[in-house]
Amino acid sequence: MTTRARLTLDPAFRIAPVEPRLFGSFVEHMGRCVYTGIFEPGHPSADADGFRADVLELVRELGVTLVRYPGGNFVSNYRWEDGVGPVDQRPTTLDLAWRSIEDNTFGLNEFMAWAAKAGVEPMMAVNLGTRGVAEALRLVEYATYPGGTRLAELRRAHGVDKPHDIRLWCLGNELDGPWQMGHKTAGEYGRLAAETARALKRFDPSLALVACGSSNSTIPTFGAWEAEVLEETYDLVDYISLHAYYDPSDGDVDSFLASAADMEHMIRSIAATADHVAARLRSRKRIKLSFDEWNVWYQSRFGGESSLEWARHPRLIEDCYDVTDAVVVGSLLITLLRNCDRVGVACQAQLANVIAPIMTEPGGPAWRQTVFHPFALTARHARGQVLRVEPDSPTIPTAKYGEAPVVDATATHDPDSGELALFVVNRDRRGPCALEVTLPRGLTPVQHLELADADPSARNTATDPYRVTPRPGSGLTFQDGAATLTLPPTSWTLVRFAAKE
């Protein structure tokens, strides 16, 4: 059965400019994200620094603009000093977060060299779990002060003459969670974050700082945590973070396809909480949100940290994504764009191997997972202004989120080129949807791509890396400012319009 929906695109109805930092990713010392992921000396494609050139090429194709490092849970028990200096003098340590043996052959300076080659902005996290203000200041001075001090000269002695350009810093990670090394109450964390932020701003007032928000929307302290933390930090930080992972393992496919409803709820709830704190403090400042961990994760398949044996660079939560997962990722990107007036940073977690768009084999190939494609195409074509798009769509009942619209969509308009890009998902897995699009005259469709498959469980693998790829859509008709297209069941679609020549 074919459903019907309609929407109108008009460049006059804008939300906000597209923020390039929305297309961030995340590299944590977890599993094989770093070792045999982005970094593998001895790999046939490895460059002189040990970076996999095949992975670098895919990262550039993915369109990543920013990468958060080095964690994640890892950072809350990490000594950054162990990862700098001569490699043969670095200690082997234990990572308590993921019960891994860390040899520290990849650290701050290696990451910054990799980020320069990948063309991404660094987003660095400091350890406020088992460490504090002094250690954070030491890291920032080592990394960013030009020279003449003990720590800056130490960096230069380590072969990095010029300071690293790191403008964005996370004040810890998920310290609301009891799984975190150094877990704290909101009051304890808020005070420590404020003290750290105050010191870092004294060092360099131009640094942008991210306070830890809630780890998910179901944690009991959601909302209350942000309120208490921001009471302490509001005038000192620039962002409050949000994290969310969506698990398809319970078999409730309709709710899973509507996962963006939870992301929308989180964004609006935390934005409202921040605005409430601003009102209480009589502040005109507007805190933005950093959604610096988000993705699909088959979390119920993971036995938890206590189930892990001590190992060096183990294969850890290497989920293999299917078409349905890619459609959900596409809808989450739509939600982030739709809320770009409040969300200033977003990082899909993680970049390689660990719940990642890019998979690798040690000594072997690298390939694109299904979720690679909606991210890459959105990052490439979302330019200019995000438009206000409100589809008139039927709904599907879901157990978790109530009635969810069949069609979810957003669009961007680039005033320089005149191009308009429409990003749309069909959440109905039972049948296609006929979508009518009204848009300004003078435009014509120039590209129509679909990510869909007769088998929504189809995946890409090392032996079949191109099983699922975006393909040219069919059935699009266009006349006098009106387009009609058929959205396949469980699909993500991109349509680009340009000015008629």
C-alpha positions as CSV (number, residue, x, y, z in Angstrom):
1,M,0.0,0.0,0.0
2,T,1.4,3.4,-1.0
3,T,1.1,6.3,1.5
4,R,1.1,9.9,0.5
5,A,2.9,13.0,1.9
6,R,3.7,16.5,0.8
7,L,6.0,19.3,1.8
8,T,7.0,22.8,0.6
9,L,10.5,24.2,0.2
10,D,11.0,27.9,0.3
11,P,14.4,29.6,0.9
12,A,12.6,32.4,2.7
13,F,11.8,30.1,5.6
14,R,15.2,29.5,7.3
15,I,16.2,28.0,10.6
16,A,20.0,28.8,10.8
17,P,23.2,28.4,8.7
18,V,24.6,24.9,8.4
19,E,27.2,24.5,11.1
20,P,30.2,22.6,9.7
21,R,30.9,21.1,13.1
22,L,27.7,19.1,12.8
23,F,29.7,16.6,10.7
24,G,32.1,15.5,13.4
25,S,33.3,12.1,14.3
26,F,35.0,10.5,17.3
27,V,38.3,8.6,17.8
28,E,38.7,6.8,21.2
29,H,41.3,4.4,22.4
30,M,38.8,1.7,22.3
31,G,39.0,-1.6,20.5
32,R,40.5,-1.2,17.1
33,C,39.5,2.4,16.4
34,V,43.1,3.7,16.7
35,Y,45.3,0.6,16.4
36,T,44.7,-1.2,13.1
37,G,41.9,1.4,12.4
38,I,43.4,4.8,11.6
39,F,47.0,3.8,12.7
40,E,48.8,0.7,11.6
41,P,52.5,0.9,10.9
42,G,53.4,-1.9,8.6
43,H,50.1,-1.9,6.7
44,P,50.7,-1.9,2.9
45,S,49.1,1.6,2.7
46,A,50.7,3.0,5.8
47,D,52.6,6.3,5.4
48,A,55.8,7.3,7.1
49,D,53.8,8.1,10.3
50,G,52.0,4.8,10.4
51,F,48.7,6.2,9.3
52,R,46.6,4.0,7.0
53,A,46.3,5.9,3.7
54,D,43.2,3.9,2.7
55,V,41.4,5.0,5.8
56,L,42.5,8.6,5.4
57,E,41.0,8.5,1.9
58,L,37.7,7.2,3.2
59,V,37.7,9.8,6.0
60,R,38.0,12.6,3.5
61,E,35.3,11.0,1.4
62,L,33.1,10.8,4.5
63,G,33.3,14.5,4.8
64,V,34.3,14.6,8.5
65,T,35.0,18.1,9.7
66,L,35.9,17.6,13.3
67,V,37.1,14.6,15.5
68,R,36.8,14.3,19.2
69,Y,39.7,12.6,21.0
70,P,40.9,10.6,23.0
71,G,37.5,9.6,24.7
72,G,35.0,8.7,25.7
73,N,35.3,6.5,28.8
74,F,38.9,6.0,28.0
75,V,39.8,9.6,28.9
76,S,38.6,9.4,32.5
77,N,41.6,7.2,33.5
78,Y,44.1,8.5,31.0
79,R,47.4,10.3,31.6
80,W,48.1,12.3,28.5
81,E,51.8,12.4,29.5
82,D,52.1,8.7,28.8
83,G,51.3,9.3,25.1
84,V,54.0,11.9,24.3
85,G,57.8,11.8,23.9
86,P,60.0,9.1,22.4
87,V,57.8,6.1,21.6
88,D,60.3,3.6,22.9
89,Q,60.2,5.3,26.3
90,R,56.4,5.4,26.7
91,P,54.9,3.1,29.3
92,T,52.5,0.3,28.8
93,T,49.4,1.0,30.9
94,L,46.0,-0.4,31.7
95,D,42.8,1.2,30.4
96,L,40.2,0.5,33.0
97,A,37.3,1.7,30.9
98,W,37.6,-1.1,28.3
99,R,39.9,-3.5,30.1
100,S,42.5,-3.0,27.4
101,I,46.3,-3.0,27.5
102,E,47.4,0.4,26.1
103,D,51.0,0.7,24.7
104,N,50.7,4.4,24.1
105,T,52.4,4.4,20.7
106,F,49.7,6.7,19.5
107,G,49.1,9.9,21.6
108,L,48.4,13.6,21.4
109,N,51.1,14.5,18.8
110,E,50.3,11.5,16.6
111,F,46.6,12.4,16.7
112,M,47.3,16.0,15.7
113,A,49.5,14.9,12.8
114,W,46.8,12.6,11.7
115,A,44.1,15.3,12.0
116,A,46.2,17.6,9.8
117,K,46.5,15.0,7.1
118,A,42.7,14.2,7.4
119,G,41.9,17.9,7.2
120,V,39.8,17.8,10.4
121,E,39.5,20.1,13.4
122,P,40.5,18.5,16.7
123,M,38.2,18.4,19.7
124,M,40.2,17.4,22.7
125,A,38.9,16.0,26.0
126,V,40.6,16.4,29.4
127,N,40.4,13.9,32.2
128,L,38.2,15.2,35.0
129,G,37.4,11.7,36.2
130,T,40.6,10.7,38.0
131,R,42.5,14.0,37.5
132,G,41.6,17.7,37.7
133,V,42.4,21.3,37.2
134,A,46.2,21.2,37.3
135,E,46.5,18.3,34.8
136,A,44.1,20.0,32.4
137,L,46.1,23.2,32.5
138,R,49.4,21.2,31.9
139,L,47.9,19.6,28.9
140,V,46.6,22.8,27.4
141,E,49.9,24.5,28.0
142,Y,51.9,21.6,26.5
143,A,49.7,21.5,23.5
144,T,49.0,25.1,22.7
145,Y,51.6,27.5,24.2
146,P,54.2,28.7,21.6
147,G,57.4,28.3,23.7
148,G,59.6,29.5,26.5
149,T,57.9,27.5,29.3
150,R,58.9,24.1,30.6
151,L,55.9,22.4,29.1
152,A,56.0,24.2,25.8
153,E,59.7,23.5,25.4
154,L,59.0,19.8,26.3
155,R,56.6,19.7,23.3
156,R,59.3,21.2,21.1
157,A,61.8,18.7,22.4
158,H,59.3,16.0,21.3
159,G,59.6,17.3,17.8
160,V,56.6,19.6,17.6
161,D,58.0,23.1,17.2
162,K,54.7,25.0,16.6
163,P,51.8,24.9,19.0
164,H,48.8,22.8,18.2
165,D,45.7,24.8,17.2
166,I,43.1,23.2,19.4
167,R,40.2,25.6,20.0
168,L,37.5,23.2,21.4
169,W,37.9,21.3,24.7
170,C,35.6,18.8,26.5
171,L,35.6,19.1,30.3
172,G,35.6,15.4,30.9
173,N,33.2,12.7,29.7
174,E,29.9,11.2,30.9
175,L,30.7,11.8,34.6
176,D,27.0,11.5,35.4
177,G,27.3,7.7,34.7
178,P,28.3,5.2,37.4
179,W,30.3,3.3,34.8
180,Q,32.7,6.2,34.5
181,M,36.1,6.3,36.3
182,G,35.6,9.2,38.8
183,H,31.8,9.3,38.6
184,K,30.5,12.4,40.3
185,T,27.3,13.9,41.4
186,A,26.1,17.0,39.5
187,G,27.2,19.2,42.3
188,E,30.7,17.7,42.4
189,Y,31.2,17.8,38.7
190,G,29.7,21.2,38.3
191,R,32.1,22.7,40.8
192,L,35.1,20.9,39.2
193,A,34.1,21.9,35.7
194,A,33.7,25.5,36.8
195,E,37.1,25.6,38.4
196,T,38.7,24.0,35.3
197,A,36.9,26.3,32.9
198,R,37.8,29.3,34.9
199,A,41.5,28.3,34.8
200,L,41.5,27.5,31.1
201,K,39.7,30.8,30.2
202,R,42.4,32.6,32.3
203,F,45.0,30.8,30.1
204,D,43.2,31.6,26.9
205,P,39.8,33.3,26.9
206,S,39.2,32.3,23.3
207,L,39.0,28.6,24.1
208,A,35.6,27.0,23.5
209,L,34.6,24.7,26.4
210,V,32.1,21.8,26.6
211,A,30.5,20.8,29.9
212,C,29.4,17.2,30.4
213,G,25.6,16.8,30.0
214,S,23.6,13.6,30.3
215,S,24.9,10.3,28.9
216,N,21.4,9.4,27.7
217,S,17.7,10.4,28.0
218,T,16.8,7.5,30.3
219,I,19.4,8.1,33.0
220,P,17.5,9.1,36.2
221,T,19.3,12.5,36.5
222,F,18.5,13.6,32.9
223,G,17.6,17.3,32.9
224,A,18.3,17.8,36.6
225,W,22.0,17.1,36.0
226,E,22.2,19.8,33.3
227,A,20.4,22.3,35.5
228,E,22.7,21.9,38.4
229,V,25.9,21.8,36.3
230,L,24.9,24.9,34.3
231,E,24.1,26.8,37.6
232,E,27.9,26.4,38.3
233,T,29.3,26.8,34.8
234,Y,26.9,28.9,32.7
235,D,29.1,31.9,32.2
236,L,32.2,29.8,31.8
237,V,31.4,27.3,29.1
238,D,30.1,27.5,25.6
239,Y,28.4,24.1,25.1
240,I,26.6,21.4,27.1
241,S,27.0,17.9,25.8
242,L,24.4,15.2,24.9
243,H,25.0,11.5,24.1
244,A,22.6,9.0,22.6
245,Y,22.8,5.5,21.1
246,Y,19.9,3.7,19.5
247,D,19.7,-0.1,19.7
248,P,17.8,-2.1,17.1
249,S,18.3,-5.4,18.9
250,D,14.9,-5.7,20.6
251,G,13.1,-6.4,17.3
252,D,10.9,-3.3,17.6
253,V,11.7,-2.1,14.1
254,D,9.0,0.7,13.9
255,S,10.3,2.3,17.2
256,F,13.9,1.9,16.0
257,L,13.1,3.7,12.7
258,A,11.6,6.5,14.8
259,S,14.7,6.9,17.0
260,A,15.1,10.5,16.0
261,A,12.1,11.3,18.1
262,D,14.2,10.7,21.2
263,M,17.1,12.8,19.8
264,E,14.6,15.6,19.2
265,H,13.3,15.2,22.7
266,M,16.8,15.4,24.2
267,I,17.7,18.5,22.1
268,R,14.6,20.4,23.0
269,S,14.6,19.4,26.7
270,I,18.3,20.4,27.3
271,A,17.9,23.6,25.3
272,A,14.9,24.5,27.5
273,T,16.9,23.6,30.6
274,A,19.8,25.8,29.6
275,D,17.4,28.7,28.8
276,H,15.8,28.2,32.2
277,V,19.2,28.5,33.9
278,A,19.9,31.6,31.8
279,A,16.7,33.2,33.0
280,R,17.5,32.4,36.6
281,L,21.0,33.9,36.3
282,R,19.7,36.9,34.3
283,S,22.1,36.0,31.6
284,R,21.8,37.0,27.9
285,K,24.2,34.3,26.9
286,R,22.7,31.4,24.9
287,I,24.4,28.0,25.5
288,K,24.6,25.8,22.5
289,L,24.5,22.0,22.5
290,S,27.3,19.6,21.6
291,F,25.8,16.2,20.6
292,D,29.3,14.7,20.7
293,E,28.4,11.0,20.8
294,W,25.5,9.6,18.7
295,N,25.0,6.5,16.6
296,V,23.2,3.2,16.2
297,W,24.7,0.6,18.6
298,Y,23.6,-3.0,19.1
299,Q,24.2,-2.3,22.8
300,S,22.2,-5.2,24.1
301,R,24.7,-7.6,22.4
302,F,27.5,-6.1,24.5
303,G,28.0,-7.9,27.8
304,G,29.4,-4.8,29.5
305,E,32.9,-3.9,30.6
306,S,33.0,-6.6,33.3
307,S,32.6,-9.3,30.6
308,L,35.9,-8.3,28.9
309,E,39.2,-10.0,29.3
310,W,42.4,-7.9,29.4
311,A,43.6,-7.6,25.8
312,R,45.6,-5.4,23.5
313,H,43.5,-3.7,20.8
314,P,40.7,-6.3,21.0
315,R,37.8,-6.5,18.5
316,L,35.2,-4.6,20.5
317,I,31.6,-3.8,19.4
318,E,32.3,-4.0,15.7
319,D,28.7,-3.9,14.7
320,C,28.0,-4.6,11.0
321,Y,25.3,-2.2,9.9
322,D,22.4,-2.9,7.5
323,V,20.1,-0.8,5.4
324,T,17.7,-0.1,8.2
325,D,20.5,1.2,10.4
326,A,21.6,3.5,7.6
327,V,18.1,4.9,7.3
328,V,18.1,5.6,11.0
329,V,21.5,7.4,10.8
330,G,20.1,9.5,7.9
331,S,17.1,10.5,10.1
332,L,19.4,11.4,13.0
333,L,21.4,13.7,10.6
334,I,18.1,15.3,9.5
335,T,17.3,16.0,13.2
336,L,20.7,17.5,13.8
337,L,20.3,19.8,10.8
338,R,16.8,20.7,11.8
339,N,18.0,21.9,15.2
340,C,21.2,23.6,14.0
341,D,20.1,26.8,15.7
342,R,20.9,25.1,19.0
343,V,23.2,22.2,18.1
344,G,26.6,23.6,17.3
345,V,28.7,20.4,17.4
346,A,27.9,16.8,16.7
347,C,30.1,13.7,16.5
348,Q,29.1,10.3,15.2
349,A,30.8,7.7,17.4
350,Q,33.1,6.2,16.3
351,L,35.2,6.6,13.1
352,A,36.8,3.3,12.5
353,N,35.8,-0.3,13.5
354,V,34.0,0.5,16.7
355,I,30.3,1.1,15.8
356,A,31.8,2.9,12.8
357,P,31.1,3.9,9.2
358,I,34.6,2.7,8.2
359,M,35.7,-0.9,8.8
360,T,39.2,-2.3,8.4
361,E,41.1,-5.6,8.6
362,P,44.7,-5.7,10.0
363,G,47.0,-5.8,7.0
364,G,43.9,-5.9,4.8
365,P,41.2,-3.8,3.2
366,A,39.1,-0.9,4.4
367,W,35.5,-0.5,3.4
368,R,32.4,1.6,3.8
369,Q,29.5,0.4,6.0
370,T,26.0,1.2,5.0
371,V,25.8,4.1,7.5
372,F,28.8,5.7,5.7
373,H,26.6,6.8,2.8
374,P,23.9,9.1,4.3
375,F,26.6,10.8,6.4
376,A,28.9,11.4,3.4
377,L,26.2,12.7,1.1
378,T,24.7,14.9,3.8
379,A,28.1,16.4,4.7
380,R,28.8,17.0,1.0
381,H,25.5,18.6,0.0
382,A,24.1,20.3,3.2
383,R,25.3,23.9,2.5
384,G,24.1,27.4,3.2
385,Q,20.9,27.7,5.3
386,V,18.8,25.0,6.8
387,L,15.2,25.5,5.7
388,R,12.1,25.0,7.8
389,V,10.4,21.9,6.4
390,E,7.3,20.5,7.9
391,P,6.0,17.5,6.0
392,D,2.3,16.8,5.9
393,S,2.6,13.0,6.5
394,P,0.6,10.1,7.8
395,T,1.9,8.4,11.0
396,I,3.0,5.0,12.2
397,P,2.2,3.8,15.8
398,T,5.4,3.0,17.7
399,A,5.7,1.4,21.2
400,K,8.4,3.8,22.4
401,Y,7.5,7.1,20.8
402,G,3.8,7.0,20.0
403,E,2.7,8.2,16.6
404,A,5.7,8.9,14.4
405,P,5.5,10.6,11.0
406,V,6.1,8.3,8.0
407,V,8.2,11.0,6.3
408,D,10.9,13.0,8.0
409,A,12.8,15.6,6.0
410,T,14.9,18.7,6.0
411,A,16.5,20.8,3.3
412,T,19.3,23.3,2.8
413,H,19.7,26.2,0.4
414,D,23.0,27.5,-0.7
415,P,22.5,31.2,-1.6
416,D,25.8,31.3,-3.4
417,S,25.1,28.5,-5.9
418,G,21.3,28.6,-5.7
419,E,21.3,24.9,-5.0
420,L,18.6,23.4,-2.8
421,A,19.1,19.9,-1.3
422,L,16.3,17.8,0.1
423,F,17.1,15.0,2.6
424,V,14.2,12.7,3.4
425,V,13.4,9.3,4.9
426,N,10.5,6.9,4.6
427,R,10.0,5.1,7.9
428,D,7.3,2.9,6.5
429,R,8.7,-0.6,6.0
430,R,5.5,-1.9,4.6
431,G,5.2,0.1,1.5
432,P,6.4,3.1,-0.6
433,C,5.4,6.7,0.0
434,A,4.4,9.1,-2.8
435,L,5.9,12.5,-1.9
436,E,4.8,15.8,-3.5
437,V,7.3,18.6,-3.2
438,T,6.5,22.3,-3.9
439,L,9.5,24.5,-4.5
440,P,10.3,27.9,-6.0
441,R,10.1,28.3,-9.8
442,G,13.3,28.4,-11.6
443,L,14.8,25.2,-10.1
444,T,15.1,21.8,-11.7
445,P,16.2,18.5,-10.2
446,V,19.9,17.6,-11.0
447,Q,20.4,14.5,-8.8
448,H,18.1,11.9,-7.2
449,L,19.8,9.2,-5.0
450,E,18.2,6.5,-2.9
451,L,19.6,4.2,-0.2
452,A,17.2,1.3,0.0
453,D,17.1,-2.4,-0.7
454,A,14.6,-5.2,-1.2
455,D,16.4,-6.8,1.7
456,P,16.6,-4.1,4.5
457,S,19.0,-6.4,6.4
458,A,21.6,-6.2,3.6
459,R,25.1,-5.3,4.7
460,N,28.5,-4.4,3.3
461,T,31.4,-6.7,4.3
462,A,35.0,-7.2,3.4
463,T,34.1,-9.7,0.8
464,D,31.1,-7.8,-0.5
465,P,31.9,-4.1,0.2
466,Y,29.5,-2.7,-2.4
467,R,26.4,-4.7,-1.6
468,V,24.6,-1.5,-0.4
469,T,25.4,1.8,-2.0
470,P,23.3,4.8,-3.0
471,R,21.7,4.4,-6.4
472,P,19.9,6.7,-8.8
473,G,16.3,7.0,-7.9
474,S,13.5,6.4,-10.3
475,G,10.0,7.7,-10.7
476,L,10.7,11.4,-10.1
477,T,8.5,13.8,-12.2
478,F,8.8,17.5,-12.3
479,Q,6.7,20.3,-13.7
480,D,6.3,24.0,-12.9
481,G,7.8,24.0,-9.4
482,A,6.3,20.7,-8.3
483,A,8.2,17.5,-8.0
484,T,6.7,14.1,-7.3
485,L,8.8,11.1,-6.3
486,T,8.2,7.7,-4.8
487,L,10.1,6.9,-1.6
488,P,10.9,3.2,-1.3
489,P,10.0,1.4,1.9
490,T,12.7,1.9,4.7
491,S,14.7,4.4,2.6
492,W,16.8,7.5,2.8
493,T,16.7,9.8,-0.2
494,L,18.6,12.9,-1.5
495,V,17.3,15.1,-4.2
496,R,19.2,18.2,-5.4
497,F,17.7,21.1,-7.3
498,A,19.6,23.7,-9.2
499,A,18.8,26.8,-11.2
500,K,17.7,26.2,-14.7
501,E,20.4,27.3,-17.2
